[in-house]
């Protein structure tokens, strides 16, 4: 892991080294503070927030491209590891229900993204990718490959992650009568690491980075390891091993790479757009809540299960909150979240391009 100056190295190397050390320390402080608040994305938001501060004061630091690609590849492996055969079987068994729920959320998110672009709050493709209800990190990393502003997409996606976590926690507390639903991050230090699966996982990331770069696949460093990982992991040909410390470093690399791009004009634009972007996120959360109520009524399932299943993003926080209640059908919740993510990954780009064209005309 290293941070390098955007310009040629010279007498300022020591100062840049001190800036890099300060960035790391500030990232740790922010991460710990956000974890105490119970935010599931703290290990990416903390480094990103620290990097934004440095970018605002004009630091020349940048994350080298290979390190950013490595961070993306590890995130791809993490996503692949969460898509289990049991979840895929559940989706296939009741595919009409999952397809209807997924499409309803996609329509609502695209409508709100279109409205933000039409009101000129944000550029068209940026507003649409920022509103996309897939995994926040995946949407941010894919958006740049399709012409969106990765900084503003990150602003929108992670703002919604925070709002989703807060609202879902409140709803779960009300429904469970005040039981514990706090989001607790796992320890960085794993008691056991399987060496051979770890080597295989690192090899998978290397292959994904190389193939994605050589074939120039949009968001290839993320999507290639994810696709290969799902195939190999679900068929039992390999076990994906991701120690918490490796994930934390990868999240930090991605957070720094994005945060260091936030120059002052972008920050000013984001601040001005904040009220309407927050309102859009809350409107999407409300629409998904209404969809959850419809599912609970028509399918006669637990209302909290239906709400968490249709919650727009923040799958990690949703999973932890779901696990805190004995009444929640966790497989159903994760299957719905996974189905929506897979649909967005595979058919999201052409849909978003088509919607973006209607904004321009």
N, C-alpha and C positions, 0 to 999 in steps of 0.2 A: 504494500500500500504506500503510495507516495503522491505528493502534490507538487506540481511543477509550475514555474512561471510561464505565462503566455508568451513573454518575450525572451530574448537570448539571455542566458545566465551571465552574471557579472559580479560586481562588488556587492550587489544587494542580496547575494545568496544567503548570508547569515540572517538578514532581516526576514527573508522569505521563509527560512527554516523556522524562525521564531513564530512567524505568523501561522505556519502549518501546525506547530506544537500547540499554539493557543487555540487554533480551530478544533483540534482533537479534544482538548480539555473542555472547551465550551460546549462541544457536541455531547460529551459525557454528562455534563451538568444539565443541559437541556433534556437529554434523554431520561435521566433519573427523575427530573421534575415532572415530565409528562407521564412517566410510568406511575408515579405516585398519584397522578390524577386519573389513572385507569385508562389511558388512551392506548389502544392496541397497536397503533402504527408509530409508537414512540421511538422505536429504534431507527426509523427512517426520518420521522419528522424532526427529531432532535438535531441530528447532523444537518438536515436541510435548513432548519431555522438558523443554526450557527453560520452556515455558509452564506445565507442571504445577508446576514449582518456584515460579513466580510465583503461580499459583492457590493453592498450599498456604499461602502467607504472606498471602493475602487481597488481592491486587491487584484494583482495579476495572477493569482494562483488558479490553476485548473487541474482537474483530474485527468491523467493521461487516458487516451481512448482505450487501450487494452484493459485497464483497470475498470473502466466503466462497463466495457463489454463483459468482463468477468462477473461483475456485480449483477448484470442482467441475466447471465447464464445461470448463476446460482439461484436467482429468483425463479427462473424457468423450471429448474429442478425442484424447487420448493413447491411450486404449483402442481407439477406432475406427481409429487409424492402425496398430495392431498386428494388426488382423483383416484379413488380406490375402485376395484372391481365391483364391490357391493353397491357403491353409489351408482355406477354405470348400469348395473342390473336393475336397480330400482327405477332409474330414469326410463329405461327401455320398457319395463313392465307397465308403467302408467304414462307413457309418452304423451297422450293427448292432454292430460292435466298439466304436465310440465311445459309443454309447448304453448298452451294457452296462457299460462301464468307468465312465462318468459316474454312472449310477444306483447302482452299487455304492458309490462314494465318498459320494454324497449320503445313502444309507441309513446308512452307518457314521457320518457326521458328525451326522446327525439323532439317531441313537441315543445318541451321546455327549452331545449338547446336551440331549436329554431327560433323561438320567441326572443331569447337573449341575443341571437345574431341579428334578427330583424329589427330589434330596438337599438342595435349598434352598441350594445354593452360590451361584446367581444366579437372578434372575427368569426366568420361562419364555421369553418372546420374546427377551430379552437373551442367554440361554444358547444359544438356537437360532441367532440371527444371528451370535453370536460364534463358533459352531462351523461356520458355513456355509463350504464349501470353494471359494468364488469368489475374485475379486481382493479383497485385503484392503481397499484404499481404497474400492472400490465398495460392498462389504458394509457398511463403517462408515457411509458416506454414505447408503445406502439404509435402513439399520436405523432411523434416527431417524424417517423418514417412516412406518414401520410400528409405532411405539410402543415400540421398544427403547431402552435407555439407551445413547446413542452413546458415552459415556465408557467403560463397561465392555465394550462391543462392541469398541472400539478396543484396549482392554487385551488382550482375548482374541485378536483377529485379529493384532495386531503381535507378540504373544508367540509365536504360532505361526509367523509369518514368520521370526522369529529362529531358532526351533528347526528349522524346515524347512531354512533356509539352512545351519545348522551340520551337521545330519544328512546333507543331500544332499552337502555338500562332503566330509564324512568318507567316505561311501559311494563317491563318485567317486574320491577319492584312493586308497582301498583297491583299487578295481576297475582304476584306471589305473596302479597301481604307484607312486603318489606324485607324479604329474605335476601341473603347475600348474592349479589350479581356483579361484584366488582371484577374488572379485567386485570388479571395478574400475569405479567410477562414471565416466561420460564427463565430459570437461572442460566447465565452464560456458560457455566462450567458443568459439562456433562460428566456423569460418573462413569460412563462407559462409551467408548467409541469403537465401532467395528472398522478395523483398518482396511480390509479388502473392499467392502462396500464403499468406504470413503474414497479409496483410490479409483474405483469404478466411476463414482460420481464426479470426481475431478476430471477423469478422462472424458466423461460425457460432456462436461462444460467445455473442455478444450475442443472437442469435435464440433460442438454447436457453434462456438465462436469462429472456428476456421471455416466451416461450411457456410455459415451465415454471411461471413465477410467475402468469401470467394464467389458465392452465387449472388451476392447483393440482394438477399431476401429482405424485404421490409421487416424490421425488428427481428432479424434472424437470430442474433445472439440470445434472445429471449425465447423465441418460438421453436427453434430447432431442438434445444435441450428439453423443452417442455414436451414437444411431440414425441421425440425418441424416448424420453423418460416415461411418459404414460404407457407407450407400447411395451417397453422392457419391464417396467415395474408391474404393470397389470398382468403380464403373462408369466411373472415369476422368474424372468431371465436375469434380473439384477435387483438389488435392494439399494434404494437411494438413502445415503447416509449424510445428514446435514447437521453437524454439531452446532449448538446455539451460537458459539463464538464465531464460527464461519458465517452463519446467517447475519449476525450483527455487523460484522465487517463488510459484508456485501451490501447490506442495507445502507451503511454509512457511505460507501463508495457511490452508490446511486444517489443518495441524498445530497452529498457534496457536489456531484457532477451537475445536478439540476440546480441546486441552490446558488452555486457560484456564477450562474448565468443571470441572476436577478439584478440587473442594473437599475439605477434609480427610476428611469422612465417606466419600466415594467412595474416596479413597486407602486409608483403613483397611480398607474392604470388599475392595478389590482385593488388598491385602497378605494378608488372611486367606484369600482364595480362591486365591491364587497356587499353592500346592502341588497342589491338585486340578485347577485349570485347566491347569497344566503337564503333569500326568499325563494329562489328557484329550487334550491336543495330541499328546503322545508316543504315546498309544494309537492315535490317528487316523493318525499317520505310520506306525506299525507295521502297521496294517490295510491301508493303501495299499501298503506294501511287500510284504505278502502277496499283494495283488491284482496287483502288478507281477510277482511271481514266477509267478503263475498265467498271466498274459499271455505272459511269456517262454517258458513251457513249452508252452502250447497253440498259440501263433502262431509259435513258433520265431524270435523276434526277440531282439536283443541285450538281455541282462539290465539293463544300465545304462539303455538306452533305455526299457525297460518301467518301471523304477523312477522315472525322472525324469518320465515321462508321467503316472504316477498320483500323483505327489507332491502333497499337498493344499495348494496355494497357493504363493505366492512364485514366480509365473511368470517374473518378471524374473531372479531369481537362478538359477532352473532353466535358463533360456535361456542364461545366461552359462556356467554349469557344463557344460551340454550341448555348447556350442561349444568347450570345452577338450579334448574327447575326439574323436578321429577315428573312433571306432567308433559313436558315437551317431547315430541317425536323427533329426536336429533337426526336420524337418517333422512327423514323427509325434508327437514330444514336444509341440510347440507346438499341433498340431491337437487333441490330447487335452486340453491345458490350456484351449484356446479353447472347445472344445465344452462342457466342464464350466462354464466361466464363462457362456456364452450360455444354457445350460439354467437355471442358477441365477438369472440376470437375469430370464428370462421366466416361469419357472414356480416359482421359489423362494418368492416371497411367499405365494401360496395354500397351498403345501405347508407352509411354516413356521407359518402361521396355524392350519392344521388340526392339526398336531402340538402346537402350543401349547394348543389347546383340550383335548386329551387329558390334558395336565398338570393343568389346572384342575379337571377332573371327577373 
